[in-house]
């Protein structure tokens, strides 16, 4: 699917929040955040996530757009502390249900990895994925992430526990 992949700016926050709210509601077991808590936040609550105030790179949210419609998004967070600045954490991979399995997720992930490789000092990326989410696991493994562990009972949704697999990609 042809989509425009670009870094999100402050003006994109309403679209990002709408997508995030939809994904948290539809796939609660895929996220550590919950829909009820996030729904009451304003779009501006996610401004820091965009990394617009960070000059060190590697901290951003990237979106896939079809015209004015945000199809998907993925983020990378980088801790400013010197001892862990070499690690980027992939967060919040989201692709709308009606465009899944059309290359949007792969395009987002490729853009994020490419950006991380261009960010001075980032040497590796980490992420977690809910056990059983075979589509996401397959995507992450195809681009080179390898599983390094599992956190049992990492999240609880509706009284049911879900494990989270931990992955790393050395850049």
N, C-alpha and C positions, 0 to 999 in steps of 0.2 A: 504494500500500500504506500502510495506517495504521501508523505507528510513532511512538513517543515519542522525541523528539529532546531530548537534554539533555547538559550538560557532565559529563564523567566525574570521579569522585572517587576517592580512594585505594581504597575498597572495590571499585571496578570493575576494578582492575588485573588480577586473574586472568582475567576475561572478555576484557579488551583483549588480554592476552598470547596467549590461546588463539586469538583471531581473527587477530592479527598472525602468529602461527606458521603458521596455516592458509593465509593469503594469501601469505606469503613462499614457502611450499612450492608452492602452486598456480600462482603467477604470478611466478616469479623475475625475469623481465625487466622487470617493472613497478616494481621497488624497487631502491634503491641498497644497502640492507642485504641480507644473504644469510641463508637459513634456518638453515644449520648454526651460524653465529655467534650468531644471535639465540635459537635454541632453548635454549641452555644458560643464558641469563639468567633471573633470577628476575622475577616480576611487579613487584617493587619497583624494579627497575632502570629502570622507565619513570615513576617518580613525578615526577621533575623535569619531564618532558614535559607533565604536567597543569597546570603553572603555578600551583599552589595557593599557593606562597610569593611570588607576584608581585602587587604591588598596582597595577602600571601597566596591566594589562589586555592583551588581544590575544595571550596565550600560553595555549593550552588544547588539550584534546582533546574533541571532541563525539562522542557516540554515538547511534545509532538503535537503539531497543529494541522488541522484541515480547515483552512479559512479561519474563522473566528472560534472554532470548536477545539477545545483542548482534548485530545484523544488519550493522552497518557502523560505521565511525569515520573521522574526519578531524581533523587537527591544524593548529594555527597556532602558529608560533614567532616570537618577537619578540626581537631582539637588544637587550640593555639599553644598549649604547653610544649616546651622544647623537647621533652623526652618522648613524646608520642606524635609529634608533628609529621612524622614520616608515614602515618597511617591515615587513609581516607576510609570513611564508613559509608557504604551504600545504604540508603534508606528510602523507604516509601515508594517502591516500584508499583506503579498503578497503570493499568491499561483498561479502557472501557470495554465492557463485555462484547459489544457489537463489532469491535475491531480486533479482538484477540485472535492470535494465530495468523496475523497478516503482516508480521514483520515490524510492528510498532515497538514492541518491547525490545527486540534485538537492536533496532535503530537507536533507541534511547540508551541502552546499555553500551553499545559501541561508542556513542558520543560521550558518555560519562567516562569510560575508560580512556578514550583519546584525550579528553580534557585533563584527566588525572595524570596522564603521562607527560603533559605539557606543564603541569604545575610543579614548580621547583620544590624538590625535597620529598615529594610523595613517592614512596617505594612500594607500597602495597595497598590493596583495597580489601576490606572485610565486609561481610554481610551475614544476615541470618535469614533463614527461610523455614516456614512451618513444614514439619515432616508431613509427607503425604501430598504436598503441592508439586506433583510430578512435572507439570508444565514449566513452572518456575525453576525447579531443580535442573531439568534438562537444559533450559536456556543458559543458566549460570555455568553449568559444566561444559556446554558447547563453546563458550567464550573463554574457558580456561580456569575458572574458579575450581578449587578442590576443597572437598570437605575435610575439616580438621577436628570436628567434634560435634557432639549433640548435647544440648541442655535439656534434660528431661523435665517435663511439666513446666515449661518456660512461660506459658500463658494459660489463663483459664478463661474460657468463654462459655457462658451459660452453664456453669457447673462442670464443664468438661475440660480436661487438661490437654494441651498440645505441646509436643516437643518442638524445639527449634534446632535445626542444623546450622552449624557455623562454618562459613566458607572463607577462603582467602585466595587472592590473586596477587602474585608477586609481579610487580611491574619492572 
